[in-house]
Amino acid sequence: MQKIVIVNIFCAILLLFCSSSSKIIIGRAEKVRVYPSGLLVRAKIDTGALNSSLNSRNISYFKRDNQDWVRFEIHNYTDNSRRKGKKMTVERPLLRITEIRQKGRPDEKRPAVIMGICLANKYTEVEVNLVDRRNFNYPMLIGRSFLSDNFLVDASVKNVTKPTCENTKIE
């Protein structure tokens, strides 16, 4: 019985060491940069969400070269009063309209676009759905499609990293 416990502990330590050696440890909340705007945004890390969400207002749809596009304002309030911060207007091709299922509430349809996100020194272009998050503490939620294979989340800390990406491709 003791040998099994020791072997299990050894395997758990080995797995943790091998899987985390190339991953960046981040906290439950981090600052990220979103592109194409380059705006610095406070983000909640949510391993339960598949995709990321961004605080967006004044969302409107239009056509450009026979393609569906979306225009929206990004707000990066830097404090909980939502009075400080910057606002930028961004235009992106519409990827799709996504349906968000919410427990105890009606399903919600949101536009989704591809945006670049820089967290620590990792830049990735991922699907981001646009929604008014002004009633939430964080203007952005980072989901698994961005986090997978690059990060380990330590829920006991926050703001462990700063976005330092140099090669951003999205325009």
DRENFI-233811 format. One record per residue: x, y, z of N, C-alpha, C, O in turn; residue number from 0; residue in three letters. Coordinates in nm, 2 decimals. Atoms other than C-alpha are relative to their C-alpha. Example, Ala and Ser with C-alpha at 12.3 -4.5 7.8 and 13.67 -1.06 7.14 Angstrom:
BEGIN
((0.09 -0.12 0.00) (1.23 -0.45 0.78) (0.09 0.12 0.00) (0.19 0.12 0.07) 0 'ALA') ((-0.09 -0.11 0.00) (1.37 -0.11 0.71) (-0.08 0.11 0.08) (-0.03 0.22 0.09) 1 'SER') 
! end
This chain:
BEGIN
((0.08 -0.12 0.00) (0.00 0.00 0.00) (0.09 0.13 0.00) (0.06 0.22 -0.07) 0 'MET') ((-0.09 -0.11 -0.01) (0.28 0.24 0.09) (0.07 0.02 -0.13) (0.09 0.14 -0.18) 1 'GLN') ((-0.07 -0.02 0.13) (0.46 0.17 -0.24) (-0.09 0.06 -0.10) (-0.04 0.14 -0.18) 2 'LYS') ((0.09 -0.06 0.10) (0.15 0.26 -0.44) (-0.01 0.15 0.03) (-0.02 0.22 -0.07) 3 'ILE') ((0.02 -0.14 -0.03) (0.11 0.59 -0.26) (0.13 0.07 -0.04) (0.12 0.18 -0.10) 4 'VAL') ((-0.12 -0.06 0.04) (0.48 0.67 -0.31) (0.01 0.01 -0.15) (0.05 0.12 -0.20) 5 'ILE') ((0.00 0.00 0.15) (0.46 0.58 -0.68) (-0.10 0.10 -0.05) (-0.06 0.18 -0.14) 6 'VAL') ((0.09 -0.10 0.04) (0.15 0.79 -0.72) (0.05 0.14 0.02) (0.03 0.23 -0.06) 7 'ASN') ((-0.05 -0.13 -0.03) (0.31 1.09 -0.55) (0.11 0.03 -0.10) (0.12 0.14 -0.15) 8 'ILE') ((-0.11 -0.02 0.10) (0.62 1.05 -0.77) (-0.05 0.03 -0.14) (0.00 0.12 -0.20) 9 'PHE') ((0.06 -0.02 0.14) (0.41 1.03 -1.09) (-0.06 0.14 0.00) (-0.05 0.20 -0.11) 10 'CYS') ((0.07 -0.13 0.00) (0.21 1.34 -0.99) (0.11 0.11 -0.01) (0.09 0.21 -0.08) 11 'ALA') ((-0.10 -0.10 0.00) (0.53 1.54 -0.92) (0.07 0.00 -0.14) (0.10 0.11 -0.19) 12 'ILE') ((-0.06 0.01 0.13) (0.69 1.41 -1.25) (-0.09 0.07 -0.10) (-0.04 0.14 -0.19) 13 'LEU') ((0.09 -0.06 0.10) (0.38 1.51 -1.45) (-0.01 0.15 0.02) (-0.01 0.22 -0.08) 14 'LEU') ((0.01 -0.14 -0.02) (0.36 1.85 -1.29) (0.13 0.07 -0.05) (0.12 0.17 -0.12) 15 'LEU') ((-0.12 -0.05 0.05) (0.73 1.91 -1.36) (0.01 0.00 -0.15) (0.05 0.10 -0.21) 16 'PHE') ((-0.01 0.01 0.15) (0.72 1.79 -1.72) (-0.10 0.09 -0.07) (-0.07 0.15 -0.17) 17 'CYS') ((0.11 -0.08 0.07) (0.39 1.97 -1.81) (0.02 0.15 0.02) (-0.03 0.23 -0.06) 18 'SER') ((0.00 -0.14 -0.03) (0.47 2.30 -1.65) (0.13 0.07 -0.04) (0.15 0.19 -0.03) 19 'SER') ((-0.13 -0.05 0.03) (0.83 2.34 -1.76) (0.00 0.11 -0.11) (0.08 0.21 -0.10) 20 'SER') ((0.00 -0.10 0.10) (0.74 2.54 -2.07) (-0.12 0.10 0.01) (-0.14 0.18 -0.08) 21 'SER') ((0.12 -0.09 -0.01) (0.42 2.71 -1.94) (0.03 0.11 0.09) (0.11 0.11 0.19) 22 'LYS') ((-0.01 -0.12 -0.08) (0.39 3.05 -1.79) (-0.11 0.00 0.11) (-0.23 -0.03 0.08) 23 'ILE') ((0.10 0.00 -0.11) (0.22 3.08 -1.45) (-0.06 0.14 0.00) (0.02 0.24 0.01) 24 'ILE') ((0.07 -0.13 -0.01) (-0.04 3.35 -1.44) (-0.10 -0.01 0.11) (-0.13 -0.11 0.16) 25 'ILE') ((0.10 0.00 -0.11) (-0.29 3.46 -1.18) (-0.14 0.00 -0.05) (-0.17 -0.01 -0.17) 26 'GLY') ((0.14 0.00 0.03) (-0.67 3.48 -1.17) (-0.04 0.12 -0.08) (-0.15 0.12 -0.14) 27 'ARG') ((0.02 -0.13 0.07) (-0.65 3.83 -1.32) (0.13 0.05 -0.05) (0.23 0.05 0.03) 28 'ALA') ((-0.13 -0.05 0.06) (-0.39 3.98 -1.55) (-0.03 0.12 -0.09) (-0.15 0.14 -0.13) 29 'GLU') ((0.02 -0.10 0.10) (-0.34 4.28 -1.77) (0.04 -0.06 -0.14) (0.15 -0.13 -0.15) 30 'LYS') ((-0.03 0.05 0.13) (-0.35 4.20 -2.14) (0.00 0.12 -0.10) (-0.06 0.23 -0.07) 31 'VAL') ((0.02 -0.09 0.10) (-0.31 4.40 -2.46) (-0.08 -0.06 -0.11) (-0.05 -0.17 -0.15) 32 'ARG') ((0.08 0.05 0.11) (-0.57 4.36 -2.73) (0.03 0.08 -0.13) (0.06 0.20 -0.13) 33 'VAL') ((-0.04 -0.06 0.13) (-0.50 4.42 -3.10) (-0.11 -0.02 -0.10) (-0.18 -0.13 -0.10) 34 'TYR') ((-0.09 -0.10 0.06) (-0.55 4.59 -3.34) (0.02 0.13 0.08) (0.11 0.21 0.04) 35 'PRO') ((0.00 -0.13 -0.06) (-0.60 4.87 -3.10) (0.13 0.02 0.09) (0.18 0.13 0.11) 36 'SER') ((-0.12 -0.01 -0.09) (-0.30 4.79 -2.87) (-0.04 0.05 0.14) (0.05 0.08 0.22) 37 'GLY') ((0.05 -0.05 -0.13) (-0.52 4.89 -2.57) (0.03 -0.09 0.11) (0.02 -0.21 0.10) 38 'LEU') ((-0.03 0.08 -0.12) (-0.41 4.77 -2.22) (-0.14 -0.02 0.07) (-0.21 0.08 0.10) 39 'LEU') ((0.13 0.03 -0.06) (-0.71 4.59 -2.06) (0.02 -0.09 0.12) (0.10 -0.19 0.11) 40 'VAL') ((0.01 0.09 -0.11) (-0.77 4.43 -1.72) (-0.08 -0.12 -0.04) (-0.19 -0.11 -0.09) 41 'ARG') ((0.07 0.12 0.04) (-0.87 4.07 -1.77) (-0.02 -0.10 0.11) (0.08 -0.12 0.19) 42 'ALA') ((0.02 0.11 -0.09) (-1.02 3.79 -1.56) (0.03 -0.13 -0.08) (-0.01 -0.14 -0.19) 43 'LYS') ((-0.04 0.12 0.06) (-0.88 3.45 -1.64) (-0.11 -0.10 0.04) (-0.14 -0.12 0.16) 44 'ILE') ((0.11 0.09 -0.02) (-1.16 3.20 -1.68) (0.02 -0.13 -0.07) (-0.01 -0.14 -0.19) 45 'ASP') ((-0.03 0.14 0.06) (-1.07 2.83 -1.74) (-0.13 -0.07 -0.03) (-0.13 -0.17 -0.10) 46 'THR') ((0.13 0.06 0.03) (-1.44 2.75 -1.75) (-0.06 0.05 -0.13) (-0.16 -0.01 -0.18) 47 'GLY') ((0.05 -0.05 0.12) (-1.50 2.96 -2.06) (0.08 -0.04 -0.12) (0.20 -0.05 -0.11) 48 'ALA') ((-0.07 0.05 0.12) (-1.41 2.83 -2.41) (0.07 0.12 -0.06) (0.19 0.12 -0.09) 49 'LEU') ((-0.05 -0.11 0.08) (-1.37 3.17 -2.58) (0.01 0.12 0.10) (-0.04 0.12 0.21) 50 'ASN') ((-0.02 -0.13 -0.07) (-1.27 3.52 -2.46) (-0.12 0.09 -0.03) (-0.18 0.08 -0.14) 51 'SER') ((0.10 -0.10 0.02) (-1.51 3.81 -2.42) (0.06 0.14 0.03) (0.15 0.15 0.12) 52 'SER') ((-0.05 -0.13 -0.02) (-1.44 4.18 -2.45) (-0.11 0.10 0.02) (-0.21 0.10 -0.05) 53 'LEU') ((0.09 -0.11 -0.03) (-1.62 4.48 -2.31) (-0.01 0.09 -0.12) (0.08 0.16 -0.16) 54 'ASN') ((0.02 -0.07 0.12) (-1.77 4.64 -2.62) (-0.13 0.07 0.00) (-0.23 0.02 0.05) 55 'SER') ((0.12 -0.08 0.00) (-2.03 4.91 -2.67) (-0.02 0.06 -0.14) (0.07 0.06 -0.22) 56 'ARG') ((0.04 -0.07 0.13) (-2.21 5.08 -2.96) (0.04 -0.10 -0.12) (0.11 -0.05 -0.22) 57 'ASN') ((-0.03 0.10 0.10) (-2.18 4.76 -3.17) (-0.09 0.02 -0.12) (-0.21 0.03 -0.10) 58 'ILE') ((0.08 -0.02 0.12) (-2.29 4.81 -3.53) (0.06 -0.09 -0.11) (0.18 -0.11 -0.11) 59 'SER') ((-0.04 0.09 0.11) (-2.28 4.59 -3.84) (0.00 0.08 -0.13) (-0.08 0.17 -0.15) 60 'TYR') ((0.00 -0.06 0.13) (-2.18 4.70 -4.19) (0.07 -0.09 -0.10) (0.12 -0.19 -0.06) 61 'PHE') ((-0.06 0.08 0.10) (-2.06 4.56 -4.52) (0.13 0.08 -0.05) (0.13 0.20 -0.07) 62 'LYS') ((-0.12 -0.05 0.06) (-1.71 4.61 -4.66) (0.05 -0.10 -0.10) (0.08 -0.21 -0.07) 63 'ARG') ((-0.04 0.09 0.11) (-1.62 4.46 -5.00) (-0.08 -0.13 0.01) (-0.02 -0.24 0.00) 64 'ASP') ((0.09 0.11 -0.01) (-1.92 4.23 -4.97) (0.02 -0.10 0.12) (-0.02 -0.21 0.11) 65 'ASN') ((-0.02 0.08 -0.12) (-1.81 4.10 -4.63) (-0.06 0.07 0.12) (-0.06 0.19 0.12) 66 'GLN') ((0.06 -0.05 -0.12) (-1.99 4.14 -4.30) (0.11 0.05 0.10) (0.21 -0.03 0.13) 67 'ASP') ((-0.09 -0.05 -0.09) (-1.80 4.36 -4.06) (-0.07 0.05 0.12) (-0.20 0.07 0.12) 68 'TRP') ((0.06 -0.05 -0.12) (-1.86 4.49 -3.71) (0.09 0.12 0.05) (0.21 0.11 0.05) 69 'VAL') ((-0.07 -0.12 -0.06) (-1.77 4.83 -3.56) (-0.04 0.01 0.15) (-0.16 -0.01 0.18) 70 'ARG') ((0.03 0.00 -0.14) (-1.75 4.86 -3.18) (0.10 0.09 0.08) (0.21 0.11 0.03) 71 'PHE') ((-0.09 -0.08 -0.09) (-1.60 5.07 -2.90) (0.05 -0.09 0.11) (-0.02 -0.17 0.17) 72 'GLU') ((-0.07 0.07 -0.11) (-1.35 4.92 -2.65) (0.02 0.10 0.11) (0.07 0.21 0.09) 73 'ILE') ((-0.02 -0.08 -0.12) (-1.35 5.06 -2.30) (0.10 -0.08 0.09) (0.07 -0.19 0.12) 74 'HIS') ((-0.10 0.07 -0.09) (-1.05 4.97 -2.08) (0.00 0.06 0.14) (0.11 0.09 0.19) 75 'ASN') ((0.00 -0.07 -0.13) (-1.16 5.13 -1.75) (0.10 -0.06 0.08) (0.12 -0.19 0.09) 76 'TYR') ((-0.12 0.04 -0.08) (-0.86 5.11 -1.52) (-0.03 0.00 0.15) (0.06 -0.04 0.22) 77 'THR') ((0.03 0.01 -0.14) (-1.04 5.13 -1.19) (-0.15 -0.05 0.01) (-0.22 -0.05 -0.09) 78 'ASP') ((0.14 0.06 -0.01) (-1.37 4.99 -1.05) (-0.11 0.11 -0.01) (-0.22 0.07 -0.02) 79 'ASN') ((0.10 -0.10 0.01) (-1.54 5.33 -1.07) (-0.05 0.01 -0.15) (-0.15 0.07 -0.18) 80 'SER') ((0.03 0.00 0.14) (-1.54 5.29 -1.45) (0.00 0.14 -0.06) (-0.06 0.17 -0.16) 81 'ARG') ((-0.01 -0.14 0.05) (-1.46 5.66 -1.49) (0.13 0.03 -0.07) (0.14 0.12 -0.15) 82 'ARG') ((-0.13 -0.03 0.06) (-1.09 5.64 -1.58) (0.02 -0.11 -0.11) (-0.04 -0.21 -0.11) 83 'LYS') ((-0.03 0.09 0.11) (-0.95 5.48 -1.89) (-0.01 0.06 -0.14) (-0.04 0.18 -0.15) 84 'GLY') ((0.00 -0.05 0.14) (-0.95 5.50 -2.27) (-0.12 -0.07 -0.07) (-0.16 -0.18 -0.03) 85 'LYS') ((0.10 0.05 0.09) (-1.21 5.44 -2.54) (0.05 0.00 -0.14) (0.10 0.11 -0.18) 86 'LYS') ((-0.04 0.00 0.14) (-1.13 5.33 -2.89) (-0.10 -0.07 -0.09) (-0.17 -0.16 -0.04) 87 'MET') ((0.09 0.07 0.09) (-1.34 5.24 -3.19) (0.09 -0.09 -0.09) (0.19 -0.05 -0.15) 88 'THR') ((-0.07 0.11 0.07) (-1.23 4.92 -3.37) (-0.10 -0.05 -0.10) (-0.22 -0.07 -0.08) 89 'VAL') ((0.07 0.07 0.10) (-1.35 4.76 -3.69) (0.06 -0.13 -0.03) (0.19 -0.14 -0.05) 90 'GLU') ((-0.05 0.13 0.02) (-1.31 4.39 -3.75) (-0.10 -0.08 -0.09) (-0.22 -0.05 -0.09) 91 'ARG') ((0.09 0.09 0.07) (-1.45 4.13 -4.00) (-0.08 -0.08 0.10) (-0.03 -0.13 0.20) 92 'PRO') ((0.08 0.08 -0.09) (-1.74 3.95 -3.84) (0.03 -0.15 -0.03) (0.01 -0.20 -0.14) 93 'LEU') ((-0.03 0.14 0.01) (-1.64 3.59 -3.78) (-0.13 -0.08 0.00) (-0.15 -0.17 -0.09) 94 'LEU') ((0.13 0.07 -0.02) (-1.98 3.46 -3.67) (-0.08 0.07 0.11) (-0.03 0.15 0.18) 95 'ARG') ((0.08 -0.04 -0.12) (-2.27 3.53 -3.44) (0.00 -0.13 0.09) (-0.05 -0.23 0.05) 96 'ILE') ((-0.01 0.12 -0.09) (-2.22 3.30 -3.14) (-0.12 0.01 0.10) (-0.16 0.12 0.14) 97 'THR') ((0.11 0.01 -0.09) (-2.49 3.18 -2.91) (0.06 -0.04 0.14) (0.12 -0.15 0.15) 98 'GLU') ((-0.05 0.02 -0.13) (-2.40 3.20 -2.54) (-0.11 -0.06 0.09) (-0.21 0.01 0.11) 99 'ILE') ((0.10 0.06 -0.10) (-2.59 2.97 -2.30) (0.04 0.04 0.14) (0.16 0.02 0.18) 100 'ARG') ((-0.03 -0.04 -0.14) (-2.62 3.10 -1.95) (-0.10 -0.07 0.09) (-0.22 -0.07 0.07) 101 'GLN') ((0.09 0.07 -0.10) (-2.76 2.90 -1.66) (-0.09 0.10 0.07) (-0.05 0.20 0.12) 102 'LYS') ((0.10 -0.08 -0.06) (-3.08 3.05 -1.54) (-0.04 0.12 -0.07) (-0.12 0.20 -0.02) 103 'GLY') ((0.03 -0.11 0.08) (-3.10 3.31 -1.81) (-0.02 -0.04 -0.14) (0.03 -0.14 -0.18) 104 'ARG') ((0.01 0.04 0.14) (-3.20 3.32 -2.17) (0.13 0.00 -0.08) (0.22 0.07 -0.04) 105 'PRO') ((-0.12 0.00 0.09) (-2.94 3.24 -2.44) (0.02 0.14 -0.06) (-0.08 0.22 -0.08) 106 'ASP') ((-0.04 -0.13 0.05) (-2.76 3.54 -2.57) (0.08 -0.01 -0.13) (0.17 -0.09 -0.14) 107 'GLU') ((-0.07 0.00 0.13) (-2.64 3.61 -2.93) (0.10 0.12 0.00) (0.06 0.23 0.03) 108 'LYS') ((-0.10 -0.11 0.00) (-2.31 3.80 -2.96) (0.08 -0.01 -0.13) (0.11 -0.12 -0.18) 109 'ARG') ((-0.09 0.01 0.11) (-2.09 3.89 -3.25) (0.14 -0.05 0.04) (0.18 -0.01 0.16) 110 'PRO') ((-0.14 0.05 -0.03) (-1.75 3.72 -3.26) (0.09 0.04 -0.11) (0.06 0.04 -0.23) 111 'ALA') ((-0.10 -0.04 0.09) (-1.44 3.85 -3.42) (0.14 -0.06 0.04) (0.15 -0.12 0.15) 112 'VAL') ((-0.14 0.05 -0.03) (-1.07 3.75 -3.44) (0.08 0.13 0.05) (0.08 0.23 -0.02) 113 'ILE') ((-0.08 -0.11 -0.06) (-0.85 3.97 -3.22) (0.13 -0.06 0.05) (0.14 -0.18 0.09) 114 'MET') ((-0.13 0.04 -0.06) (-0.49 3.95 -3.11) (0.00 0.03 0.15) (-0.04 0.14 0.19) 115 'GLY') ((-0.01 -0.02 -0.15) (-0.42 3.91 -2.74) (0.14 -0.02 0.04) (0.20 -0.13 0.00) 116 'ILE') ((-0.13 0.02 -0.05) (-0.09 3.96 -2.57) (-0.01 -0.02 0.16) (-0.06 0.07 0.22) 117 'CYS') ((0.00 0.03 -0.14) (-0.06 3.80 -2.22) (0.14 -0.05 0.03) (0.19 -0.14 -0.03) 118 'LEU') ((-0.14 0.02 -0.03) (0.29 3.80 -2.06) (0.08 0.02 -0.13) (0.07 0.13 -0.19) 119 'ALA') ((-0.07 -0.02 0.12) (0.51 3.74 -2.37) (-0.06 -0.09 -0.11) (0.01 -0.11 -0.22) 120 'ASN') ((0.06 0.09 0.10) (0.26 3.52 -2.57) (-0.11 0.08 -0.07) (-0.20 0.14 -0.01) 121 'LYS') ((0.09 -0.06 0.09) (0.07 3.67 -2.86) (-0.08 -0.11 -0.08) (-0.01 -0.19 -0.14) 122 'TYR') ((0.08 0.10 0.07) (-0.22 3.47 -3.01) (-0.12 0.07 -0.06) (-0.18 0.16 0.01) 123 'THR') ((0.13 -0.05 0.06) (-0.51 3.56 -3.25) (-0.10 -0.10 0.03) (-0.09 -0.22 -0.02) 124 'GLU') ((0.11 0.09 -0.04) (-0.83 3.41 -3.12) (-0.13 0.06 -0.02) (-0.15 0.18 -0.04) 125 'VAL') ((0.13 -0.04 0.01) (-1.20 3.43 -3.14) (-0.04 0.07 0.14) (-0.01 0.02 0.24) 126 'GLU') ((0.04 -0.08 -0.12) (-1.34 3.70 -2.90) (-0.14 0.04 -0.03) (-0.18 0.10 -0.14) 127 'VAL') ((0.14 -0.05 0.02) (-1.71 3.77 -2.85) (-0.01 0.13 0.07) (0.05 0.16 0.17) 128 'ASN') ((0.01 -0.14 -0.04) (-1.82 4.12 -2.80) (-0.13 0.02 0.08) (-0.24 -0.03 0.04) 129 'LEU') ((0.11 -0.01 -0.09) (-2.05 4.21 -2.51) (0.02 0.12 0.09) (0.14 0.15 0.12) 130 'VAL') ((-0.01 -0.11 -0.09) (-2.12 4.50 -2.28) (0.03 -0.06 0.14) (-0.06 -0.13 0.20) 131 'ASP') ((-0.04 0.06 -0.13) (-1.93 4.40 -1.96) (0.02 0.11 0.10) (0.09 0.09 0.20) 132 'ARG') ((-0.02 -0.11 -0.10) (-1.96 4.74 -1.78) (-0.04 -0.03 0.14) (0.00 0.03 0.23) 133 'ARG') ((0.04 0.04 -0.13) (-2.13 4.57 -1.49) (0.09 -0.11 0.07) (0.06 -0.15 0.18) 134 'ASN') ((-0.09 0.10 -0.05) (-1.84 4.33 -1.44) (0.13 0.07 0.05) (0.15 0.19 0.00) 135 'PHE') ((-0.13 -0.06 -0.05) (-1.51 4.40 -1.25) (0.11 0.01 -0.11) (0.20 0.09 -0.10) 136 'ASN') ((-0.11 0.00 0.11) (-1.30 4.32 -1.56) (-0.06 0.02 -0.13) (-0.16 -0.05 -0.17) 137 'TYR') ((0.05 -0.03 0.14) (-1.35 4.45 -1.91) (0.02 -0.12 -0.09) (-0.04 -0.13 -0.20) 138 'PRO') ((-0.02 0.12 0.09) (-1.22 4.12 -2.06) (0.00 -0.12 0.08) (0.04 -0.13 0.20) 139 'MET') ((-0.01 0.13 -0.05) (-1.25 3.76 -1.99) (0.08 -0.09 -0.10) (0.05 -0.09 -0.21) 140 'LEU') ((-0.09 0.08 0.08) (-0.98 3.53 -2.12) (-0.04 -0.15 0.02) (-0.03 -0.20 0.13) 141 'ILE') ((0.05 0.14 0.00) (-1.10 3.17 -2.21) (0.11 -0.09 -0.04) (0.22 -0.06 -0.07) 142 'GLY') ((-0.09 0.11 0.03) (-0.94 2.84 -2.28) (0.06 0.00 -0.14) (0.18 -0.04 -0.16) 143 'ARG') ((-0.06 0.00 0.13) (-0.89 2.89 -2.65) (0.12 0.08 -0.01) (0.21 0.06 -0.10) 144 'SER') ((-0.12 -0.08 0.00) (-0.63 3.15 -2.57) (0.10 -0.07 0.10) (0.22 -0.07 0.07) 145 'PHE') ((-0.09 0.05 -0.11) (-0.48 2.98 -2.25) (0.06 -0.13 -0.03) (0.18 -0.16 0.01) 146 'LEU') ((-0.05 0.14 0.01) (-0.44 2.62 -2.37) (0.14 -0.01 -0.05) (0.18 0.06 -0.15) 147 'SER') ((-0.14 0.03 0.03) (-0.08 2.49 -2.40) (0.10 0.10 0.03) (0.22 0.07 0.02) 148 'ASP') ((-0.10 -0.11 -0.04) (0.08 2.81 -2.28) (0.00 0.04 0.14) (0.11 0.09 0.19) 149 'ASN') ((0.01 -0.06 -0.13) (-0.03 2.89 -1.93) (-0.05 -0.10 0.11) (-0.13 -0.19 0.08) 150 'PHE') ((0.05 0.06 -0.12) (-0.09 2.75 -1.58) (-0.06 0.11 0.08) (0.01 0.21 0.10) 151 'LEU') ((0.06 -0.11 -0.08) (-0.33 2.95 -1.36) (0.01 -0.03 0.14) (-0.03 -0.14 0.19) 152 'VAL') ((0.00 0.00 -0.14) (-0.26 3.01 -1.00) (-0.10 0.09 0.06) (-0.09 0.21 0.05) 153 'ASP') ((0.12 -0.08 -0.05) (-0.59 3.12 -0.85) (0.03 0.08 0.13) (-0.06 0.16 0.16) 154 'ALA') ((-0.03 -0.08 -0.13) (-0.42 3.25 -0.53) (0.06 0.13 -0.02) (0.08 0.21 0.07) 155 'SER') ((-0.07 -0.13 0.02) (-0.25 3.54 -0.70) (-0.07 0.07 -0.12) (-0.15 0.01 -0.20) 156 'VAL') ((0.05 -0.07 0.12) (-0.33 3.81 -0.96) (0.11 0.10 -0.04) (0.20 0.14 0.04) 157 'LYS') ((-0.10 -0.10 0.06) (-0.13 4.05 -1.19) (0.14 -0.04 0.02) (0.23 0.03 0.07) 158 'ASN') ((-0.14 0.06 -0.01) (0.18 3.83 -1.20) (0.08 0.04 -0.12) (0.21 0.05 -0.10) 159 'VAL') ((-0.08 -0.03 0.12) (0.28 3.93 -1.55) (-0.04 0.13 -0.06) (-0.14 0.20 -0.01) 160 'THR') ((0.03 -0.12 0.08) (0.28 4.23 -1.79) (0.01 -0.04 -0.14) (0.10 -0.12 -0.18) 161 'LYS') ((-0.01 0.03 0.14) (0.21 4.21 -2.16) (0.12 0.06 -0.07) (0.14 0.18 -0.07) 162 'PRO') ((-0.13 -0.05 0.05) (0.55 4.23 -2.34) (0.02 -0.06 -0.15) (0.13 -0.08 -0.18) 163 'THR') ((-0.01 0.05 0.13) (0.47 4.10 -2.69) (0.06 0.10 -0.10) (0.02 0.22 -0.10) 164 'CYS') ((-0.06 -0.09 0.10) (0.68 4.25 -2.97) (-0.06 -0.03 -0.14) (-0.07 0.07 -0.22) 165 'GLU') ((0.05 0.03 0.13) (0.55 4.07 -3.28) (-0.15 -0.02 -0.01) (-0.20 -0.13 0.01) 166 'ASN') ((0.14 0.01 0.01) (0.19 4.14 -3.33) (-0.04 0.02 -0.15) (0.01 0.11 -0.21) 167 'THR') ((0.02 0.00 0.14) (0.05 4.07 -3.67) (-0.13 0.06 -0.05) (-0.14 0.12 -0.16) 168 'LYS') ((0.14 -0.04 0.04) (-0.32 4.17 -3.67) (0.00 0.15 -0.03) (0.06 0.23 0.04) 169 'ILE') ((0.01 -0.14 0.04) (-0.41 4.50 -3.84) (-0.15 0.04 0.01) (-0.18 0.15 -0.01) 170 'GLU') 
! end
